[in-house]
Amino acid sequence: MSSGVSLFLGPNGAGKTTILDAVHLLGTGKSFTTSQSLKAIQEGCSGFRVVGRLRFGGSETVVGLSRLRGGGGETRLAGGQVKTLSTLARELPIVLLNTDTLNVLREGPEARRRLIDQVVFHVEQSYGGIWQRYSHALKQRNALLRRGISDDKAWISELAALGEELHAARARAASLLSEALSSVITAMNLRLPAVRLSLSSGWKQGLSLAEALEVGRVGDLHRGYTQIGPHRGDLHCHVGGVLAQDGLSRGQMKVLMSAVRIAQGRVLAEATRRPPVFLLDDVGSELDPAGAEAIFSLLAASGSQVLGTAVFSGDIPTWVGDGGCRMFHVEQGMIIDAN
């Protein structure tokens, strides 16, 4: 992977976002434009295949992914079969900035949980396994609750132990992200009151999760599901002591969320010992000129590879400065070197 900014230019519908989505697929196994892989397959085609070469530290690794319209496909890394998508994420850390990710702070707890979990995954190697075990225990207990069965002490014990681990891991990651965010805000020269990230556990403060589950047992049985736990946790962003979504304008929120994503990249780089690839899908049109300039200039100096899209280059080459900006035109899915 090489550092610097590469900008893909073209009208809407030319295929610019598809280029970024292909890179996103290589790093996550998932499309960011659709939750259904069938929709990513071109009309009249039986499937799609994406192949990339990852160069880092003097070595090169080939990663490839295919999906078929009838279902199935495969994912391979360095010639071997990839069994879990987490393998891709550790090989190619990705940070995405687009319309959806810049609105995460406004979207609600589920979106904010995904944000902190993306960070924890790279910081805590065992997190994925713990989360899977917790999700299994939660599913099993909820099945009992729906059937009106109150003999769930074994699952409560399992949920409590795993849930405490999950929250502790999230709290450590939130602390790292908050520290990195402060540094990014300073580098961007954002005029904001003190910004702080905090994490709510998903159960009543002052109680252990085991105690909280026991207290809520009757209510859970009545409703047929587990009402508390880290699956109900939330990441909060405070600006000057007020929740960001309550005190900032929509434009300010997008600039702040851009800073959060850059901070996420810094935490990932420290955890994985390799700079992440930043994907910026038409970010210039989402931010005011000052915010966009701060984002592009900071990323250009970060040492990461930055892939961006835009209808017109505008001031982006100027913002990038001495780091240089390679530009490509995209026409009907074809990439033309414009340098």
Residue, then its C-alpha position, 0 to 999 in steps of 0.5 A: m500500500s502506498s501513501g498519498v491521495s488518489l482522486f477519482l473524478g467523473p459525473n454521477g453514475a460513472g462508477k467512481t463509488t464502485i472503485l471504493d466499494a471494491v477496495h472496501l470488499l477486499g478489506t471487509g468482505k462486505s459492500f458499503t453501498t448495499s447489504q445484499s451482495l446480489k445487488a452488487i452484481q451487474e445485470g446480466c452477470s453471474g457474479f463478480r470478482v475483485v482482486g487486489r495486491l497489498r504491498f506493505g513493508g517490502s512484501e506483497t500479498v494478493v487478496g481476492l473475493s468472488r460472489l455468485r448470483g446463485g449464492g456462494g463464492e470464495t475469499r482467498l488471501a495469499g493463495g489460501q482460503v479465508k475462513t473468517l472475514s476478520t482475517l481480511a480486516r486485519e490484513l487491510p484496515i479500512v476507514l470509510l468516510n461517506t454520507d452514512t458514516l458522517n451521520v453516525l452520531r445522529e443515527g442512534p445507539e446501534a450505529r454508534r455501537r458499530l463505530i466503537d466495535q470497529v475500533v475494539f476489533h483491531v485493538e483487542q484481538s480476542y474481541g470477535g470471539i467474545w462477542q460471538r459467544y455473548s451473542h450466542a448466549l443472548k440468543q439462547r436466553n431470549a429463546l427461553l424467555r419467549r417460551g416463558i421458561s424462567d430457568d435461565k441461571a446458566w445463561i445469565s452467568e454466561l451473559a454476565a461474564l462475557g458482557e463485562e469483558l465486552h464492556a471493559a474492552r469497549a471502554r479501553a478502546a473508547s479511551l484510546l479513541s477519545e485521546a486520538l480525537s483530541s489530537v486530531i481536533t487540535a491538528m485540524n484547528l477546530r474551534l470547538p469546546a472540549v470534546r470527550l467520548s464516553l461509553s455507557s454499559g447498557w445496564k444500570q450504573g453501580l450494579s454488576l451485569a449479573e446483579a442487573l440481570e437478576v433485578g430485571r429477570v421478571g421484566d425480561l420474562h414478561r417481554g420475552y427478551t433481554q433488555i440490558g447488556p452491552h448490546r444496549g450500550d452506547l458511545h456518547c460524544h460530549v462537546g462542552g459538556v453537551l451531547a454533540q447531536d444536541g449542541l452542534s449544527r448538522g455541518q459541525m457534526k459532519v466535520l466532527m465525525s470526520a475527525v472521529r474517523i481520522a482518530q479511528g485511523r490513528v488508533l488502527a494504525e497503532a494497533t495493527r502497525r500499518p496505516p489504514v486505507f481511507l476511502l472518501d466518497d464525495v466527502g468534499s460535497e458533504l463538508d464546508p470548504a474549511g472542513a474539507e480542506a482540514i480533512f484532506s490536508l491532514l490525511a495527505a500528511s498522515g502516511s496513509q493511502v487515501l482514495g477519494t471520489a468527486v465530480f470535480s477536483g475543485d480545490i482538493p489538489t491545493w489542499v493536498g499540497d506538497g504530498g501530491c494528488r494523483m487524479f483519474h477520470v472515470e467514464q462508464g466504469m473505465i479508469i483513465d490516468a489524468n496525471 
